Amino acid sequence: MDRESYSQGFADGVAFAREQMGVTASDLATRQRRKKVGGGNRNSPKQKLLTEMTAKKWNQYKKGSGKKTYVQIRAMVSRSQEYKRKAKKL
């Protein structure tokens, strides 16, 4: 099967599905645009605190010749007493 016939078959299938649902191409375009407009997920106060504290540690750490990843540093911060105390006050 060549590419052109596959593409044509796919396009015909999509057109048939739209016809069956009673949806036009412009309806689909507006629905897709609406999905993209929405804001992302909000971080909780604890997550914001963890990100800030991790950024400070990461900036200090990467100036040296460290081998740890950002995720490892974030895990260390999340287990630290300093983070736990600050998170408790939120």
Buried (B, 14 or more C-beta within 10 A) or exposed (E): EEEEEEEEEEEEEEEEEBEEEEEEEEEEEEEEEEEEEEEEEEEEEBEEBBEEBBBEBBEEBEEEEEEEEEEEBBEBBBEEEEBEEBBEEE
